[in-house]
Amino acid sequence: MKEKIKNSEAGAKNLLVSFSGGETSAFMAQWLNNHYEEYGYENIVFVFANTGLENEKTLEFVERCDKHFKLNVQWIEADVIHEYRKGTRYYRTNFDEASRNGEPFEQMIKKYGIPNQANPQCTRELKGAPIAAFGKDWFNGEKYHTAIGIRQDEADRINAKAKEMGFIYPLISSKMIPATKPMINFYWRSMPFRLELKGYQGNCKTCWKKADKKLYQIAQENPNAFDFMRRMEEKYGNFFPPQRIEKWISEGKEVPKDITFFRNNRSAIQILKEAQNWKGIIRDDADQYTYQLELDLLGGESCEVWSECSS
């Protein structure tokens, strides 16, 4: 057994593992479950924050990992407090009762408006805030570290304030288990189960961070996947939080007439129309076993909480 590594520099004996529902995050979770005590931690908890827009296969994968690796995953969802200056809390749920029709997502939109590249509040309010509130309660206000599943080949996504915020990255740290996407795929190929989604289908079903080609592929395979975003744009496309309107006016900016999810001010309906003429090919990175880097237009599309591209 390795010599126990002290983490006293940050004074934390507690470890919260953010389980996003993907294979990288699951690999990290099962590894930490077996090794956390070697790194000076005494208590560990695994948390999955459901947005209500996850693929059903993601929820099934979280549940199966929970049982197979004996993680005791804590399922939570955002409890958006609509009073101004009241932060998002959380409520407990489970696989059977988890939201599957975007309920937490719509509550977030009711308060903060439709999220997009200019206003990326969805990860902050649906994952970051509820997980932080949960961690504070679970550890009774004691200090804790948060393990985040970002790999070596995604190191540019490390949060700039990671140390002061208590974030650790086991899949990057040379003291833990540095890993790349091909390594993760090799691990899951040897397992009796894995996430039954293609790489481009991960995260929220039609996440606005996805590259256009991935959105087009999803639109061709399942146009109904865009129903929620179409409905939200119809219902809240003219809604802006009062404080945001005040800020625009104070800066001398014009208040927009409407707001949509997708980059370049495109709506769900526009994405569906564009997809009709798209004839590209999507490489499924779940079958990637050699190192090959592919950049998306935004430099990354993952919704891993507290990453540089999820704030």
N, C-alpha and C positions, 0 to 999 in steps of 0.2 A: 504494500500500500504506500502511496506517496506520502511524504512528510506533509503534515497539515500546514497549509499556507495561511498566514494571518491576513485578515482584511481590516485590521484595526486602524489603518490610516483613515478609513471613513467611518469607523466605529459601528459597523453594522453586523449584527448576528442573524438578521432576518433577510430572507430572499423571496421576492415576488417574481414569478416567471410569467411574462406576458405571452400567452399562447394565442397566436393569431388565427390558427386553424389551417395553416399551410404545412407542407412537409418539412421545410427548413425549421420552422418553429417547433414542430413536433419532435424532430430529431434532437434539437436543443433541450426540450423539456425532458425527454426520456433519459438523456445523458446526465443532466443536472440532478434528476431524481436519484441517480445511482452514485453521484460524486459530490453533491453539495457540501457534505460534512468535511471532505478533504480540504475545502477552501475556507474553513472556519465558520461556516454557517450552522446554526442550530435549528432554525425553523425555515420551512419552505412552503409556498402555496402557489398553485397554478391557476391562472385566471384567463377566461375567455370572455371577451366583450362582444356580444352579438349586436349587429347593427339593424337586423331585421331584413337586410337585403343580401345576406349570404346565400350562396347556392346550397340547396338541401344536402348535396354531397359533402360540403364543408362541415355542416352540422353533424352528419353521420360520422365523418372522419374524427372529429373532436371526441364524440361519444365513444368511438371504438378505441381510440388512443387512450382515453381515460380508463377504460376497462382493461385493456391489454397491458398497459404499463403501470396500472394502479396509481394514477396521479391524483385522484380526488379533485378533479377540475371544478373550480367555482365558476358557474355561469352567471354573468351579470348583463344588464342592459341599462342604457342611459335613462336617468330620471331627470328630464329637463325641467328646471324650475323657471316658470315664465315671468316671474317677478324680476324687474330690472336689477342688475348687479347681484343676483343670486346665482351661484355657480351650480353646474350640473352635478347631481348626485348619482345614485345607482339603485337598482332593485335587483333582488336575486331571482333567478329563474333556473331552468334545467332543459334538457334536450326535448322533453315532451311539450313543455309549455313555452318554449322560446318563440319570440315573434318571427313570423315568416312572411309578412306582408308590408314590411317597411314602417311599422308603427313607431319605433324610436326615431327613425330617420325623419318622419314627417313632423314629430314633435320638435326636433331640432330646427327644421325649416320654419316652423311656426314662430320661433323666437328669433332665429338668426338669418333667415332667408335662404334661398337656394345656394348651395356651395358650388364653387367652380375655381378656376385657376387664380382668379383675383381674390376670392374669399374662401379659402380652403378650410372652413371650420368643421367639416364633418368628422375627420379623424380626431381632432382636438376634443370635440364635444361628445362623440359617440364611443370613443375608446380612451383617450388620454385622461379626461376629467373623471369619468366613472371609475377607471382603474385606480387612479390616485386616491380618490375618496374611499374606495374599498380597502386599499392597502393601509391607509391610516386607521381605519376601523379594525381591520383584521389583526394588526400588530399593536393595537391599543396605543397608538401615537408614538410607538418606538421607531427608531430609525431603521430603515430597510433599504436594500439595493433592489433594483429592477433589472432583470435579465431580458435582453431584447435580441431577437433572432435575426441579426444582420450578419451575413457571411463575409469572408475575406474578399470575395470578388464584388462586394458592395460597400467596401470600407469608406467610400466617399459620402455615405449616408449617415455616418456617425454624428450624433448631435454635438454641436460645438460646446455645449454646456454639460456634457455627459458627467464629468467628474463631480461638479457641484450639485448636480441633480441626482446623483447616486445610480447612474445607469452603468451596467456592465454588458460586455459583448462577448460571451463565451466562444462564439464561432469565429472570432477575430483574434482574441487573446492567445498569445503563444504559450501562456501558462495553463490554458484550458484545452479546447479542442478546435483549433482553426479548421475551417471547412469551406469548400467551394460548391457550386451547384452540382457539378458532376459527382462529387463525393456524396452529396445528399442523395442523388439519384441511385448511386450504387447501393447505398444502405437500404433504401426502400425497395429496390428490385429484389433484395434477398428476404424481404419480409412477407408474411402471409397476407398482408393487405397494404393498400396505400390509398392516397387521395384519388378518387376516380374522376378527376377533372384534368383537362389539358391545361398547359401552363397559362394560356391567354384567358382562361375562364376563371381564374382565381380572383380573390377579393370580392367586393360587391359586384353583382352580376354585370352591370354596365358602368362601372366606375369611370368618372370623367377623366381620370388620370391615365387611362389606357391609351396606347397609341391608336391612331385612326384605323390602321389595318386590323387591329384586334377588335375594335368596335364593329368594323364592317363584317368581319368573320362571324362574330356573335350575332349580328343583325341578320345575316344570311341563314344561319343555322336556327335561330330562334328569335324572330322579330318581337315576340311577346315579352321578351326580357326587358324591353324598353318601356313597357306599359306604365310602370311606376313613375319613371322620370317624365314621361309625356303628361301624366296626370298632375304631377307636382308643378310642371311648367304652366299648365292651364290654370291651376288653382292659386299658385303663389308667384307667378311670373311678374306681377306688378307690386309685390310686397317687398319693402325694405325696412329694416329695423329703424326706428325713429332716430336713434343716436347716430346711425350711419348717414342718414339724410342730413342731420344737423352738421356733421363733419364735412360733408360735401359742400354744403352751403357756406360754411365758415371758410372753406378753402377756395371759394369762388368757382366750384365745379358744377356742371349741370347734372341734375338727378336723372339717371337713366330711365327710359320708358318701360323697359322690361329686362328681365334677367333669365339666362338659360344656363344649363349645366356645362356644355361642352366648349372647348377652346375655340377661339375666334367667333365667339357669340353665336354658336350654332345650337339649335334645339335638337331634341330627340327625333323629331320628325325629319329634320334635315339630315341627320346621321343615317336614318333608315333609307332616305331617298338616295344619298350618295352611295350607300352600300349596294344598291341594285346594279350599279355599273362597275363594281370593283371585281377584279379578276386575279387578285394576288394569291400568294401562298404563305401560310403561317407555319413557322417552325415551332413544334411543341417542345419547349425546354424541359418538360418532364421526362423526355427521352434523350436528353443531352448527357453524354458520358465522356466527352472530351471538352477541354476548356475552349469556349468560344464566346466572345463578348458581343452583345447586341444592345445598342443604345436606342432608347426611345426618344421622342422629341423633347420630352420634359426632363431628360436625364434620369429617368426612373419613374416607376408608376406604383410602387408598392405602398400599401397603407400601413406598414409596420409602424406602430405607435411611437411617437417621439423621434422619428428619423428626420433628417434634414429636408426630406421632400414630403412630409406629412403634417407640417405645422400649419 
